[in-house]
Amino acid sequence: MSLWERAQLSAAAAIERPGSPDSVALRPDPLAALLNDPSITEVIVNGPAEIWVERRGRLQRAALRFDDTGALRDACVRLAARAGRRLDDAQPMVDARLADGSRLNVVLPPLAPDGPLLTLRRFAPRPFTLTELVELGSLSQADADLLDCCVRSRLSILISGGTSSGKTSLLGALAARIDASERIVTVEDAAELRIDRPHVARLEARGASLEGTGEVGIRELVRNALRMRPDRLVVGEVRGGEALDMLQAMTTGHDGSLTTVHAKSPDDALRRVELLALMAGLELPYAAVREQVASAFDVVVQVARRSDGERRLVSIAGVGRRGRSWELVARAAVEARCAAGAPG
């Protein structure tokens, strides 16, 4: 029996003995009430005495606390176990998806010297549509019409923005505009996308086991996705060497692909994709990678989270060629390319 299996049995035994000193059933869990509140989109815990929640895009201090560090640690371990992940001194960090789609991140001491740190991001019960994003004020009707046309015209789109800026929500809304006859393959670190289309195959990365085996990363999944006859490839976020495989897919017939990247501007987004592709370790010339980026993407959409918590689309720019490099072109060029009905 592995160490992780023994730890699970020990935890189960403590729960089954409600009168025992180690019983987690005796410890109140402030998270329970927060997780039952549909208005809360994110829960952040900075040690046992500090709990924050996000409502309507604004962070607020919650009038709750854990009894002590042990109670908070128990709550973190229970949440990690619900995601099928190990969390203990030997594995003090977890980034996982819960069954309801919520994204869980936990860091335990000594990596977090002031007590366990927990971040739980929740998502809407169903994905937003473009129409709903317009109603929420996240983008204008003209923006929605143009992006809808870009998707139907099979333009490859890169969505750029910071953390919690609405990248995934917009990605899902755009993917839902793909024709129902097309097969969509999604690749994600944690499966958050829920695309309302009839033919969707979802792939999700897997971390290593306790013994350090069995890890399957995004890069391997992107490669495998190309063997699954995708009409459209949707990569939740590029953050490593998988960027090179995605670029190769986009430049070899998989047009109309969609992905996101962390960046503060369209220029930075394309440069970041270049940097990530160079992390693949193949020692490719920088000029060759830049040329791949110029060929792969047609549109860069920039989103941002404002100081009032509102998530807004900031700009839509086209990607043009300048020799063997790329250059950003005005929105009018995207409109013209979209009207032509095919990538340039």
N, C-alpha and C positions, 0 to 999 in steps of 0.2 A: 504494500500500500504506500502511495506517495505521501510526502509531507503535506501537500495541499489537501489530499483526501482525508488524512488524519485530522487536519485543522477543521475541515468541514464537519466531520463527525463530532469533534469536541464542541463546536459552536452549536450544533443541533442538540447535543445532550444538555447544554446549558439552558437552551430555550425550553426544553421539555421538563426541566426542573425549576418551575417558577419560584419555588421557595429558596433556591440556592443563592448564595451570596453573589455568584457570577451571572445570575439570570438577567439577560437583557430585557426580559418582560417587565421587570420592576422599574426600569429606567424610563422616564418620560421622554418622548422624542418630539422636540419642537418642530421638526420638519414635517410631521404628519399633517398638521393643520395647514401649513404653507402649500404642500403639494396637492391639497384638496381645493385650493383656491384657484379657480380658472383665470382670474385676472392677473395672476403672477406668471411672468414669462421666464424669470431667472431667479435662482436662489444662490446666494454667495455667503459662505461661512468662513470667517477669519478667526479661528479659535473658538472656544466654547462660549465666550461672552459677546461675540459680535456676529450678528446675522443681518444680511441685507437682502432686499428683494427688488426686482424690477417690475414696475407696473407702467404700462403705456410708455415704455421707453425711458423711464426715469427711475434711478436707484433711490430706495428709501430704507432707512434703518428700521428693522423690525423690533418690536418690544418683546422679544423672546431671547432665551439663552439656554444653553445646555448646563446641566448641573456641574460638570467638570470635563476635563479632557478625555477621560475614559468613556463617558457617555457619548461624546461626539465621535470618538474613534469607533465605538460599537455601531453607531448609526451609519458611518462611512463603510464599515465592513459589510453591513447588511445590504446596503445599496450595491456595493461591488459584487456581492454574491448573487444578487438578483440579475446582474448582467453576466453572470458566469465567470467572473474574474477574481483572481486572488489579490488580496490586499493585506499585507503584514510587514514586519520589519525587513524581511528579505526582498519584498516587492512593494516598496512604499509609494509607488505612483500608479494610478489607474486612469486611463482615458477610454471610456466605453459607452455603449448605447444600451439604454434600458428597453424593456419590451414595448413601452408606449412611444418609443422614438426619442425620448429625452437624452441629452448628451451629458454624461457624468465625467467629471474630472476631480480626482482626489490626490492630495500630497500629504503624507504623514511625516511626523518628526522622525529623525533629526533633520530631514530635508526642509521641514517647516518648523523652525525653532519655537514659534509661539503657539503651537498646537496645530491639529489637522486643518487643512485648507480644502474646502469643498466648493465646487462650482457645478450647478445643475441647470442646464439650459433646456427649457421646454418649448415645444412647438405647437402650433395651432392644431386642433383636432383634425382638420383637413387642410390640404395645401391651398394657398391663395391662388386665385385666378388673376389674369391681367386686369380684368374688369374690377375686381375687388381692390387691387393695388391702386388703381386709378381713384376709386371711391375713397380710399384711405389717404389719398394725397401723396403717395409715394412716387408717382409719375403722372404726367399729363396724358390726356387722351391721344394727342399727337405722338407722344413718345411710344405709347402702347401700340398704336397703329403701325408705326415704323418698325418696331421690334417684331410685331406679328408678321409683317411682310418679310422681314429678314429671315425669320425662321422658315416660312413657307417657300422662300427663294433659296433655301439651303446655304445661307451664308454662315460661316463659322464664327461664333461669338465668344469673346472673352469678357467675363464680368469681373471688374476690379473694385476693391473696397477694403475697408478696415474690418476689424473684428466686430461682429454684431451690427453690420451696416445694411443687412438685408440681401446679401449676395445669394444665399441658398434659396430664400423665398422667391427672388426674381428668377433664378435658374429653374426652379420647379414650375413657375408660371409659364416660362418660355417653352420648356420641354412639353408642357401640356398642349401647346399649339402645334406640335408635330402631327403630321397626317396620321390618321388612325391605321392606315395600311402599312406603316413603317415599323420595323422592329427596332426597339431602343434597348441598348445595353448601358447600364449605369455602373460606375466604379466609384466607391467611396471608402474612406477610412472608417467611418461609422455610418451606416445606412440611414440617412436622414431624409432623402428625397422620396416623395410619394407622388408619382406622376400618374395622372388620371388618363391613361392611354391603355388600349386593350392588349398591346404586345410589348411588355417591359420585362427585361431580365436584369435582376439586381445582383451585383457582386460587392462583397464587403471584405475588407482586409482582416487578418487575424494575427494577434500577437503570439509571441512564443509561449510555450507551455512552461511549467515549473522547471522542467529538465532542459529548457533552452532550445527546444525543437518545435517544429510545426509552424513557424512564422510564415505568413504569406502576405507580402507587401503590396502596395498599390501598383508598383511597377510590374510585378508578375501578373496582376489582375488585368492591367491594361493590355499586356501582350496576349493574354488568354482571350480577352474580350474580342480581339480582332479575328479570332478563329471561330467566333460564335455568330457569324453572318449578321453583324449589326448594320442597319441602314443609318442609324445615328448613334454616335458615341457620346455619352454624357459623363464627364469626370467631375465629381463633386468639388474637388479642389486639388490643384497641383502644388506640391510643396517639396518635391525632390526630383530624383533622376527620372521619374516616370514622365516628366515633361518632354524628354527626348522621344520616348515611345509615342506619346500623344501627338507630337509634331510630325513624326513619320507617318502616323495614321492619317492625319489631316492632309498631308501632301501626297498621299498615295490612293486617293479615291474616297476617303471618308469625309466628304464635305458636309457642312451643316452640323458639325459637332459643337458641343457647348461645354464650357468649363469656367471655373472661377480661380482667382488668385488674390492673395493679400498684397495690395499696393495702394498708394495714395493718389495716383494720377494715371492716365492712360499710358504716358511715356514710361513711367516706372513699372507699370504692369508688363509691358512688352520686354523691358530690360530684365525684369525679375524672371520671366519665363526663360529668357536666354541664360541667365545665371543658373537656374534650376536644371536646364538641359545639360549644361557643362558639368553639373554634379553627377551625371551618369557614369563618369569615370572612363569614358572612351577616348579621351584626349583629342577631341575633335577641334579643328580650327575654329576660332571665334567667328570668323567671317562665314563659315559654312552654317553655323548655328543661327546666326542672324538672318541668313538667306532663308533658312527653313521657317523662321518666325514670320518673315515677310510673306511667304507663300501660304502659311497655314491659316492665319487669321484674316477675317474680312472686317470685323467690327469689334471695337472695345467700348464697353458700357461701364461708366464710372458711377458708383453709388457711395453714399456717405451717411453717417449718422450725425445729426446736428446736435448742438448743445442742449436743445429742448427735448432730445430723445427721438425726434422724428427721423425716419429713414427715407432718404430722397434720392432719386436718380439725378445725377449732376450733369452728365454729358453723354452723348453718343458720338463716337468718332470712327471714321473709316481707317483702314490700314492700306496704304498704297506702297508701291515699289519705287525705290530710288536707287537705280543700279542693282547691286546685289544686297542692298539694305532695305529697311522699311522706313516709312514716314507716315505720320498721322495726317489724315486729310479731313476736310470739313464735313459736317453732317450732310450737306447737300450732295456730296459724292456718294454717301451711303444711300440716300434717297434715289439717286439716279441708278445706282447699281441694283438696288432692290426692285426698281420699276422694270429693269431689264430682265428680272426673273432668274438671274444666275450669278454666281460669284464672278468677280473680275479676274 
